[in-house]
Amino acid sequence: MFVFLAYLVLAHWFPSFFYSIDGGWEGMRIIIGVDLILGPSLTLMVFKVGKPGLKLDLTLIGLFQSICLMAGVYVVYSERPLFFIYYDQHFYSTSADTFSRYGRPVPDLSKYTDKLPIKIYIKMPDSPIERADFSRILVQDRIPAWIYEPLFTPLQASLEDVLQHGTTEQELRERDEKQNLDRWLEKHGGSVEDYVFVPIHSRYRDAFIGMSPESGQFVDIVEIPPPL
């Protein structure tokens, strides 16, 4: 059961770098606590060969563990990242809770063909009048532009714009007090010019994500504090 749930978390609910930045490890700790610690600990507390009612005790422990496990899995599933949204030269990882926090309905995922997390580009209107109308709505409803679904467009269609607005090496170096950039380059190879670095924001971590300028693929996060 643990191996199966770990596979779901790592491969489907929190794939790639989302595991480390957006609660994958926190979710795994819930599953580990219930599956590998809670049940065995309770069993050790009550188990005694020949004890009257032992079968009932073990049945109740199994039932309690199953309920806790289902609740933990539901929490992990509900907090998985749904969208990875690019807006104003930053990426934002969003879950269902993100939309609920701002009083917005969770978008219908079936409308999007991309697998989760769905990669989104926020496209503001070109017309100054339409842009002003959208800005008024956002201010009036007190919501950030990057969770306003009418502005959602597929990231792939605007990938070139993303790759043209990477952070300069000078700014990365100025922010990199722990020299994590050099270690990142040693791990993945090449030089800073071989990648595009974009700030990312999530529930548990703010950092930069390295992208390949040729393919637009996400490579990995580099632990450097981004601008907020």
C-alpha positions as a Markdown table, in Angstrom:
| # | Residue | x | y | z |
|---|---|---|---|---|
| 1 | Met | 0.0 | 0.0 | 0.0 |
| 2 | Phe | 2.8 | 2.4 | 0.9 |
| 3 | Val | 4.7 | 1.7 | -2.3 |
| 4 | Phe | 1.5 | 2.2 | -4.4 |
| 5 | Leu | 0.7 | 5.5 | -2.7 |
| 6 | Ala | 4.3 | 6.7 | -3.0 |
| 7 | Tyr | 4.1 | 6.0 | -6.7 |
| 8 | Leu | 0.9 | 8.2 | -7.0 |
| 9 | Val | 2.5 | 11.0 | -5.1 |
| 10 | Leu | 5.8 | 11.0 | -7.0 |
| 11 | Ala | 4.6 | 10.2 | -10.5 |
| 12 | His | 1.2 | 11.8 | -10.7 |
| 13 | Trp | 0.2 | 14.2 | -7.9 |
| 14 | Phe | 3.6 | 15.9 | -7.3 |
| 15 | Pro | 5.8 | 15.1 | -10.3 |
| 16 | Ser | 9.3 | 16.3 | -10.8 |
| 17 | Phe | 10.3 | 19.4 | -8.9 |
| 18 | Phe | 6.8 | 19.9 | -7.5 |
| 19 | Tyr | 7.5 | 17.2 | -5.0 |
| 20 | Ser | 10.1 | 19.4 | -3.2 |
| 21 | Ile | 8.5 | 22.8 | -3.7 |
| 22 | Asp | 4.7 | 22.2 | -3.3 |
| 23 | Gly | 4.1 | 19.8 | -0.5 |
| 24 | Gly | 5.0 | 16.4 | -1.9 |
| 25 | Trp | 7.3 | 15.5 | 1.0 |
| 26 | Glu | 4.8 | 16.9 | 3.5 |
| 27 | Gly | 2.2 | 14.6 | 2.0 |
| 28 | Met | 4.5 | 11.6 | 2.1 |
| 29 | Arg | 5.1 | 12.2 | 5.8 |
| 30 | Ile | 1.4 | 11.9 | 6.5 |
| 31 | Ile | 1.3 | 8.6 | 4.6 |
| 32 | Ile | 4.5 | 7.3 | 6.3 |
| 33 | Gly | 3.1 | 8.3 | 9.7 |
| 34 | Val | -0.2 | 6.4 | 9.2 |
| 35 | Asp | 1.0 | 3.5 | 7.1 |
| 36 | Leu | 4.4 | 2.7 | 8.7 |
| 37 | Ile | 4.2 | 4.1 | 12.2 |
| 38 | Leu | 0.6 | 4.4 | 13.6 |
| 39 | Gly | -0.6 | 0.9 | 12.8 |
| 40 | Pro | 2.5 | -1.0 | 13.9 |
| 41 | Ser | 2.8 | 1.1 | 17.1 |
| 42 | Leu | -0.7 | 0.5 | 18.1 |
| 43 | Thr | -0.3 | -3.2 | 17.3 |
| 44 | Leu | 2.8 | -3.5 | 19.5 |
| 45 | Met | 0.9 | -1.8 | 22.4 |
| 46 | Val | -1.9 | -4.3 | 22.5 |
| 47 | Phe | -0.4 | -7.5 | 21.1 |
| 48 | Lys | 0.0 | -10.4 | 23.5 |
| 49 | Val | -0.2 | -14.0 | 22.6 |
| 50 | Gly | -3.3 | -15.6 | 24.0 |
| 51 | Lys | -4.8 | -12.3 | 25.0 |
| 52 | Pro | -8.7 | -12.4 | 25.2 |
| 53 | Gly | -10.2 | -10.1 | 22.6 |
| 54 | Leu | -6.9 | -9.8 | 20.6 |
| 55 | Lys | -8.7 | -10.3 | 17.3 |
| 56 | Leu | -11.1 | -7.5 | 18.1 |
| 57 | Asp | -8.3 | -5.2 | 19.1 |
| 58 | Leu | -6.4 | -5.9 | 15.9 |
| 59 | Thr | -9.6 | -5.4 | 13.8 |
| 60 | Leu | -10.3 | -2.1 | 15.4 |
| 61 | Ile | -6.7 | -1.0 | 14.9 |
| 62 | Gly | -6.9 | -2.0 | 11.2 |
| 63 | Leu | -10.1 | -0.1 | 10.9 |
| 64 | Phe | -8.7 | 3.0 | 12.6 |
| 65 | Gln | -5.6 | 2.9 | 10.5 |
| 66 | Ser | -7.6 | 2.6 | 7.3 |
| 67 | Ile | -9.8 | 5.6 | 8.2 |
| 68 | Cys | -6.7 | 7.7 | 9.0 |
| 69 | Leu | -5.0 | 6.6 | 5.8 |
| 70 | Met | -8.0 | 7.5 | 3.7 |
| 71 | Ala | -8.2 | 10.9 | 5.4 |
| 72 | Gly | -4.4 | 11.5 | 4.9 |
| 73 | Val | -4.6 | 10.4 | 1.2 |
| 74 | Tyr | -7.5 | 12.8 | 0.7 |
| 75 | Val | -5.6 | 15.7 | 2.1 |
| 76 | Val | -2.6 | 14.9 | 0.0 |
| 77 | Tyr | -4.7 | 14.5 | -3.2 |
| 78 | Ser | -6.7 | 17.7 | -2.5 |
| 79 | Glu | -3.5 | 19.7 | -2.1 |
| 80 | Arg | -1.8 | 18.5 | -5.3 |
| 81 | Pro | -0.7 | 21.3 | -7.7 |
| 82 | Leu | -3.3 | 21.8 | -10.4 |
| 83 | Phe | -1.8 | 24.7 | -12.4 |
| 84 | Phe | 1.7 | 26.1 | -13.0 |
| 85 | Ile | 1.0 | 29.7 | -14.1 |
| 86 | Tyr | 3.3 | 32.2 | -15.7 |
| 87 | Tyr | 2.4 | 35.9 | -15.1 |
| 88 | Asp | 4.6 | 39.0 | -15.1 |
| 89 | Gln | 7.8 | 37.0 | -15.5 |
| 90 | His | 7.1 | 34.7 | -12.5 |
| 91 | Phe | 5.7 | 31.2 | -12.2 |
| 92 | Tyr | 3.1 | 30.4 | -9.6 |
| 93 | Ser | 2.1 | 26.9 | -8.4 |
| 94 | Thr | -1.6 | 26.7 | -7.5 |
| 95 | Ser | -3.8 | 24.1 | -5.9 |
| 96 | Ala | -7.5 | 23.9 | -5.3 |
| 97 | Asp | -6.9 | 25.6 | -2.0 |
| 98 | Thr | -5.3 | 28.6 | -3.8 |
| 99 | Phe | -8.6 | 29.4 | -5.7 |
| 100 | Ser | -10.7 | 28.8 | -2.6 |
| 101 | Arg | -8.6 | 31.2 | -0.6 |
| 102 | Tyr | -9.5 | 34.0 | -3.0 |
| 103 | Gly | -13.1 | 32.9 | -3.2 |
| 104 | Arg | -12.7 | 31.7 | -6.8 |
| 105 | Pro | -14.2 | 28.4 | -8.2 |
| 106 | Val | -11.6 | 25.8 | -9.2 |
| 107 | Pro | -11.4 | 25.7 | -13.0 |
| 108 | Asp | -12.8 | 22.8 | -14.9 |
| 109 | Leu | -9.7 | 20.6 | -15.5 |
| 110 | Ser | -11.4 | 18.7 | -18.3 |
| 111 | Lys | -11.2 | 21.8 | -20.5 |
| 112 | Tyr | -7.4 | 21.4 | -20.6 |
| 113 | Thr | -5.5 | 18.8 | -22.5 |
| 114 | Asp | -2.2 | 19.2 | -20.7 |
| 115 | Lys | -1.5 | 16.8 | -17.8 |
| 116 | Leu | -1.4 | 18.1 | -14.3 |
| 117 | Pro | 0.0 | 20.5 | -13.3 |
| 118 | Ile | -1.4 | 22.3 | -16.3 |
| 119 | Lys | 1.0 | 24.9 | -17.7 |
| 120 | Ile | -0.7 | 28.3 | -18.1 |
| 121 | Tyr | 0.3 | 31.7 | -19.5 |
| 122 | Ile | -1.6 | 34.7 | -18.4 |
| 123 | Lys | -2.5 | 36.8 | -21.5 |
| 124 | Met | -3.6 | 40.3 | -20.7 |
| 125 | Pro | -5.7 | 42.1 | -23.3 |
| 126 | Asp | -3.8 | 44.2 | -25.9 |
| 127 | Ser | -6.4 | 46.9 | -25.8 |
| 128 | Pro | -5.8 | 49.5 | -23.1 |
| 129 | Ile | -9.5 | 49.7 | -22.5 |
| 130 | Glu | -10.0 | 46.0 | -22.0 |
| 131 | Arg | -6.8 | 45.9 | -19.9 |
| 132 | Ala | -8.2 | 48.6 | -17.7 |
| 133 | Asp | -11.5 | 46.7 | -17.4 |
| 134 | Phe | -9.7 | 43.5 | -16.3 |
| 135 | Ser | -7.6 | 45.5 | -13.8 |
| 136 | Arg | -10.8 | 47.0 | -12.3 |
| 137 | Ile | -12.3 | 43.6 | -11.9 |
| 138 | Leu | -9.2 | 42.2 | -10.2 |
| 139 | Val | -8.9 | 45.2 | -7.8 |
| 140 | Gln | -12.7 | 45.0 | -7.1 |
| 141 | Asp | -12.6 | 41.3 | -6.3 |
| 142 | Arg | -9.2 | 41.5 | -4.6 |
| 143 | Ile | -7.7 | 38.6 | -6.6 |
| 144 | Pro | -4.3 | 38.3 | -8.3 |
| 145 | Ala | -4.3 | 38.1 | -12.1 |
| 146 | Trp | -2.6 | 34.7 | -12.1 |
| 147 | Ile | -5.7 | 32.9 | -10.7 |
| 148 | Tyr | -8.2 | 34.7 | -13.0 |
| 149 | Glu | -9.3 | 32.0 | -15.4 |
| 150 | Pro | -10.6 | 34.2 | -18.2 |
| 151 | Leu | -6.9 | 35.2 | -18.7 |
| 152 | Phe | -5.7 | 31.6 | -19.0 |
| 153 | Thr | -4.0 | 30.6 | -22.2 |
| 154 | Pro | -1.7 | 27.5 | -22.9 |
| 155 | Leu | 1.9 | 28.1 | -21.9 |
| 156 | Gln | 3.2 | 26.4 | -25.0 |
| 157 | Ala | 1.7 | 29.0 | -27.3 |
| 158 | Ser | 3.6 | 31.8 | -25.5 |
| 159 | Leu | 6.8 | 29.9 | -24.5 |
| 160 | Glu | 9.0 | 32.1 | -26.6 |
| 161 | Asp | 8.0 | 35.1 | -24.5 |
| 162 | Val | 8.8 | 33.3 | -21.3 |
| 163 | Leu | 12.3 | 32.3 | -22.6 |
| 164 | Gln | 13.1 | 35.9 | -23.6 |
| 165 | His | 12.5 | 37.2 | -20.1 |
| 166 | Gly | 14.9 | 35.1 | -18.0 |
| 167 | Thr | 16.8 | 36.5 | -15.0 |
| 168 | Thr | 20.3 | 37.8 | -15.7 |
| 169 | Glu | 23.4 | 36.0 | -14.4 |
| 170 | Gln | 24.3 | 39.2 | -12.5 |
| 171 | Glu | 21.0 | 39.2 | -10.5 |
| 172 | Leu | 21.2 | 35.5 | -9.9 |
| 173 | Arg | 24.8 | 35.9 | -8.5 |
| 174 | Glu | 23.7 | 38.8 | -6.3 |
| 175 | Arg | 20.9 | 36.8 | -4.8 |
| 176 | Asp | 22.9 | 33.6 | -4.5 |
| 177 | Glu | 24.5 | 34.0 | -1.1 |
| 178 | Lys | 25.1 | 30.3 | -0.7 |
| 179 | Gln | 26.6 | 29.7 | -4.1 |
| 180 | Asn | 23.9 | 27.2 | -5.0 |
| 181 | Leu | 24.0 | 28.2 | -8.7 |
| 182 | Asp | 27.5 | 26.8 | -9.2 |
| 183 | Arg | 26.5 | 23.5 | -7.6 |
| 184 | Trp | 23.4 | 23.4 | -9.8 |
| 185 | Leu | 25.5 | 23.9 | -12.9 |
| 186 | Glu | 27.9 | 21.1 | -11.8 |
| 187 | Lys | 24.9 | 18.8 | -11.4 |
| 188 | His | 23.2 | 19.6 | -14.7 |
| 189 | Gly | 26.2 | 20.7 | -16.8 |
| 190 | Gly | 26.8 | 23.7 | -19.0 |
| 191 | Ser | 27.0 | 27.3 | -18.1 |
| 192 | Val | 24.4 | 29.9 | -17.1 |
| 193 | Glu | 24.0 | 30.9 | -20.7 |
| 194 | Asp | 22.7 | 27.4 | -21.5 |
| 195 | Tyr | 19.6 | 27.9 | -19.4 |
| 196 | Val | 16.8 | 30.4 | -18.7 |
| 197 | Phe | 16.1 | 31.1 | -15.1 |
| 198 | Val | 12.6 | 32.2 | -14.0 |
| 199 | Pro | 11.3 | 32.9 | -10.4 |
| 200 | Ile | 8.8 | 30.5 | -9.0 |
| 201 | His | 6.5 | 30.7 | -6.0 |
| 202 | Ser | 4.7 | 27.9 | -4.2 |
| 203 | Arg | 3.2 | 27.1 | -0.8 |
| 204 | Tyr | 6.5 | 25.8 | 0.7 |
| 205 | Arg | 9.3 | 27.3 | -1.3 |
| 206 | Asp | 10.3 | 30.3 | -3.5 |
| 207 | Ala | 13.2 | 29.8 | -5.8 |
| 208 | Phe | 14.2 | 29.8 | -9.5 |
| 209 | Ile | 13.5 | 27.2 | -12.1 |
| 210 | Gly | 16.0 | 26.5 | -14.8 |
| 211 | Met | 14.6 | 26.0 | -18.3 |
| 212 | Ser | 16.1 | 24.7 | -21.6 |
| 213 | Pro | 16.0 | 27.6 | -24.2 |
| 214 | Glu | 15.9 | 25.1 | -27.0 |
| 215 | Ser | 13.1 | 22.8 | -25.9 |
| 216 | Gly | 11.4 | 25.0 | -23.2 |
| 217 | Gln | 11.5 | 22.0 | -20.8 |
| 218 | Phe | 11.8 | 22.6 | -17.1 |
| 219 | Val | 15.2 | 21.3 | -15.8 |
| 220 | Asp | 15.2 | 21.7 | -12.0 |
| 221 | Ile | 14.9 | 24.3 | -9.3 |
| 222 | Val | 17.9 | 26.2 | -8.0 |
| 223 | Glu | 17.7 | 27.4 | -4.4 |
| 224 | Ile | 18.1 | 31.1 | -4.8 |
| 225 | Pro | 15.7 | 33.6 | -3.2 |
| 226 | Pro | 13.6 | 35.2 | -6.0 |
| 227 | Pro | 12.1 | 38.7 | -6.0 |
| 228 | Leu | 8.6 | 38.6 | -4.4 |
